[in-house]
Amino acid sequence: MGDTLELYTGDTVTVEHVKPLSNGGGRFDVTAEDGRKWRIDVTRDGDVDVVTTWEDGTLANLDVPEWMDDVTGRLSRL
């Protein structure tokens, strides 16, 4: 079960740690209330790579929303 974060937009997302990465960062699943989901790698320096995305459980080619910087900023400070 992941942690729920309230974004500056007022929306909430669920963030779940998937695994640590060898570079000192981590892999996370970020799920929005509307069914969109991003699997991202966050480096120790806060750089982000999108691994894959889903919409309503189906693989999709989603754009990264502006609020993702808010989420990754919080993750890089943990």
C-alpha positions in Angstrom: 0.0 0.0 0.0 1.4 3.4 -0.9 1.3 6.8 0.6 -1.3 9.4 -0.4 0.0 12.9 -1.3 -2.0 16.0 -1.8 -0.7 18.1 -4.6 -0.6 21.8 -5.0 -3.5 21.4 -7.5 -5.7 20.0 -4.8 -5.6 16.5 -6.4 -4.3 13.5 -4.6 -2.0 10.7 -5.9 -0.9 7.5 -4.4 2.9 6.8 -4.4 4.2 3.3 -3.8 7.9 2.4 -3.6 8.6 -0.5 -5.9 12.3 -1.1 -5.3 15.6 0.6 -4.6 17.9 1.3 -7.6 21.6 0.5 -7.7 22.4 4.3 -8.3 21.0 5.1 -4.9 17.6 6.2 -6.1 14.3 4.3 -6.2 11.5 3.1 -8.5 8.0 4.3 -7.7 4.5 3.9 -9.0 2.5 7.1 -9.0 -1.3 6.6 -9.4 -3.7 9.5 -10.0 -7.3 9.5 -8.9 -8.5 9.3 -12.6 -6.8 5.8 -13.2 -3.6 7.0 -14.8 -0.4 5.5 -13.5 3.3 6.2 -14.0 6.2 4.0 -13.0 9.2 6.3 -12.5 12.8 6.0 -11.5 14.1 8.8 -9.3 17.8 9.2 -8.9 19.5 10.4 -5.7 19.9 13.8 -7.5 16.2 14.0 -8.2 16.4 13.2 -11.9 13.4 11.3 -13.2 13.0 8.7 -15.9 9.6 7.4 -16.9 9.7 3.6 -17.1 6.2 2.9 -18.3 2.6 4.3 -18.0 -0.9 2.9 -17.8 -4.4 4.2 -18.1 -7.2 2.3 -16.4 -4.8 -0.7 -16.2 -3.8 -0.8 -19.8 -0.4 0.2 -21.1 -0.6 3.7 -22.5 1.7 6.5 -23.8 0.9 9.2 -21.2 2.5 12.6 -21.0 4.1 13.5 -17.6 1.8 16.0 -15.9 3.2 19.2 -14.5 2.4 18.1 -10.9 4.9 15.2 -11.2 7.7 17.7 -10.3 5.9 18.2 -7.0 5.8 14.5 -6.3 9.4 13.8 -7.4 10.6 16.8 -5.4 9.1 15.3 -2.3 10.6 11.8 -3.1 14.1 13.2 -3.6 14.0 14.7 -0.1 13.2 11.4 1.6 
